């Protein structure tokens, strides 16, 4: 069975929503996102914290969606 390796988004329109989530999470954690888009100078701990926090929020939204409740994006207090 051939493996398909793709790092692209499955749903192209989700890019803007993921970017918004990234900036909200960074603001909540007090992490500054590089303006030039180069993350090579970012401290590994901050990058890992940001990625982990985003994953946590996405899982919470998916669980809320599966439970039948409205998964709200952008509500900082709910995901603390």
C-alpha positions as CSV (number, residue, x, y, z in Angstrom):
1,X,0.0,0.0,0.0
2,X,1.4,3.3,-1.0
3,X,1.6,6.1,1.5
4,X,0.6,9.6,0.6
5,X,2.8,12.2,2.2
6,X,1.2,15.6,2.2
7,X,1.8,18.4,4.6
8,X,-0.9,20.6,3.0
9,X,-4.3,21.4,4.4
10,X,-7.1,19.0,3.5
11,X,-9.5,21.9,3.5
12,X,-7.9,25.0,2.0
13,X,-10.3,27.4,3.6
14,X,-9.2,26.2,7.1
15,X,-5.9,28.1,6.8
16,X,-7.3,31.4,7.9
17,X,-9.1,29.8,10.9
18,X,-5.9,28.0,11.9
19,X,-3.9,31.3,11.7
20,X,-6.5,33.0,13.8
21,X,-6.3,30.2,16.4
22,X,-2.5,30.5,16.3
23,X,-2.5,34.2,17.0
24,X,-5.1,33.9,19.8
25,X,-3.2,31.1,21.5
26,X,0.1,33.1,21.2
27,X,-1.6,36.1,22.8
28,X,-3.0,34.0,25.6
29,X,0.4,32.5,26.3
30,X,2.3,35.7,26.0
31,X,4.4,34.5,23.1
32,X,5.3,36.8,20.2
33,X,4.9,35.4,16.7
34,X,7.7,36.4,14.3
35,X,6.5,39.0,11.8
36,X,8.6,37.7,9.0
37,X,7.1,34.1,9.4
38,X,10.5,32.6,10.2
39,X,10.3,30.5,13.4
40,X,14.0,29.5,13.5
41,X,14.8,32.1,16.1
42,X,11.9,31.2,18.3
43,X,12.8,29.4,21.5
44,X,11.9,25.7,21.3
45,X,10.0,25.8,24.6
46,X,7.7,28.6,23.3
47,X,7.1,26.9,19.9
48,X,6.3,23.6,21.7
49,X,4.0,25.4,24.1
50,X,2.2,27.1,21.3
51,X,1.7,23.9,19.3
52,X,0.6,22.0,22.3
53,X,-1.9,24.7,23.3
54,X,-3.3,24.8,19.8
55,X,-3.7,21.0,19.8
56,X,-5.4,21.1,23.1
57,X,-7.9,23.7,21.9
58,X,-8.6,21.8,18.7
59,X,-9.3,18.6,20.6
60,X,-11.6,20.5,23.0
61,X,-13.5,21.9,20.0
62,X,-13.8,18.5,18.4
63,X,-15.0,16.9,21.7
64,X,-17.6,19.7,22.1
65,X,-18.7,19.2,18.5
66,X,-19.1,15.4,19.0
67,X,-21.0,16.0,22.2
68,X,-23.5,18.2,20.3
69,X,-22.6,21.5,22.0
70,X,-21.5,24.5,20.1
71,X,-17.7,24.6,19.9
72,X,-16.9,28.3,20.2
73,X,-13.7,29.7,18.8
74,X,-12.2,32.8,20.3
75,X,-13.5,32.5,23.8
76,X,-10.3,32.6,25.8
77,X,-11.8,31.9,29.2
78,X,-13.3,28.6,28.2
79,X,-10.0,27.0,27.2
80,X,-7.9,28.1,30.1
